[in-house]
Amino acid sequence: MSQTNITPDHRSAFEALTSGEFSNFALFSCFADGQPAAAICAVNEQAGEYLIRPLFVSVTDTMRLTDHDGREAGR
């Protein structure tokens, strides 16, 4: 059995970004765990207010990317 952390919400967000069917995305300057970062967000208007929902966050200098066996990416 293949292990994954990819959820149905992740798949939906990725498909929305890559499909070209939606135009309500923005690059948002932010902080991730206190580190300067950027996020791709969905922006929706609801009851006169804008809701900003982060979909994907940029890599930060302190982020470690590993597979499920603990092997770091790029090694």
Rosetta blueprint (number, residue, H / E / L):
1 M L
2 S L
3 Q L
4 T L
5 N L
6 I L
7 T L
8 P H
9 D H
10 H H
11 R H
12 S H
13 A H
14 F H
15 E H
16 A H
17 L H
18 T H
19 S H
20 G L
21 E L
22 F L
23 S L
24 N L
25 F E
26 A E
27 L E
28 F E
29 S E
30 C E
31 F E
32 A E
33 D L
34 G L
35 Q E
36 P E
37 A E
38 A E
39 A E
40 I E
41 C E
42 A E
43 V E
44 N E
45 E E
46 Q E
47 A L
48 G L
49 E E
50 Y E
51 L E
52 I E
53 R E
54 P E
55 L E
56 F E
57 V E
58 S L
59 V L
60 T L
61 D L
62 T L
63 M L
64 R L
65 L L
66 T E
67 D L
68 H L
69 D L
70 G L
71 R L
72 E E
73 A L
74 G L
75 R L
